[in-house]
Amino acid sequence: HWNEGAQDCKATPQPPLQVHAYDPQTFILRQSPCADFEANFLYLLIGSEKALLIDTGAVADSKEMPLAKTILELLPEKDQKKLPLLVAHTHRHMDHRAGDPQFASLPSVEIVPIDLEGVRAFYGFTDWPNGIAHLDLAGRTVDVIPTPGHNETHVAFYDNRTGILFSGDFLMPGRLLIDDAAAYRESALRVVDFLKTRPLSYILGGHIELNAAGHAYRFGSHYHPNEHRLELAREDLAALPAAFESFNGFYARHPNYILSNPIRNLVAMGVLAVAVLILIVWGMLRLLRRRRRRG
C-alpha cells in the first residue's frame, strides 16, 4: 500500500520517502504526496559491481527528502566501499531530477547528463531514437530504449533480471502528457516490438495520478485515496499505438491512462474564453442599443 498523502499534510506528519524491497537487489521508492504532489516513484537496481538509480524525484532539499542518504544505506559494500552508483533519468523534467544535487559530491557516483546530446552521447546512440543501449551492472543488464514523445530526452529501462520495464512518464496510470504525438506513437511501436520476444513482468512508471476507478486526481493534490495500482501490463502497452491512432489531439480517456496534449488544451481553453468574452460583449452592446431605441 503506497503512501497516499493526506487531506491536511501539516496535521498528518508522515515519512517523506517510502521504500519497498521488490527483491533483495531491487527497490521501489515512493516520495510522499505530502512532500510533493508529484509523488514520484524512483527505482534502485543493484548488480554485482554497480548500481543504477532511475530518477531522483521532485524534491531537492536533503532535509525534506533524504534521498541520497537512503540510497547509500541500501547500497551494499564491496572491498569496504559502497558499490559505485549510476544516477540516470527517464527524462529531463525537473520532477525527475530535482534530487541530483544530493549525489553530485558523493564518491563513486556518476550522473547521466539531462540534455538530448548528453543523453545520446552517454548511452552511445548514433541513430536516435532508434537502437538500444545496454548498461552492464555485472550480473545484471539493463536495456535503455529511446521513448520520445512526452519529452525529447525520454528513455525507458528494461531490466533483464526481473523482466520489468521502468517506463517513467511514457506509460503510467496517469496523464500521458504529449509533446509530440507522432514521436510518442513511434516510441510505443518501438517498445512493443522490443518486448515481443522478451518476458514482461510489470510496467512501472513514474507516478500514480488515477484512482482505482480510473479518474484523475486534481492536479496538485497532496491526497491520493484509493489509488490505482502502480503496475501496468503488456495489454496496456499493446493498446497504446492504437490509442494514438484514434487520438483527437486534445484529450482521450482509456481504462488505465489518459492521453492529453496540455498545450493544445490551453490554446483551446483560451480560444473558448475569448469567444465567450466576445459573446458577452456583443450581448451587452445589443442590450444597450435596445434600451437606447426604447428611450
Secondary structure, 3 states (H helix, E strand, C coil): CCCCECCCCCCCCCCCEEEEEEECCEEEEEECCCCCCCCCEEEEEECCCCEEEECCCCCCCCCCCCHHHHHHHHCCEECCEECCEEEECCCCCHHHCCCHHHCCCCCCEEECCCCHHHHHHHHCCCCCCCCCEEEECCCCEEEEEECCCCCCCCEEEEECCCCEEEEECCCCCCEEECCCHHHHHHHHHHHHHHCCCCCCCEEEECCCCEECCCCECCCCCCECCCECCCEECHHHHHCHHHHHHCCCCCEEEECCEEEECHHHHHHHHHHHHHHHHHHHHHHHHHHHHHHHHHC
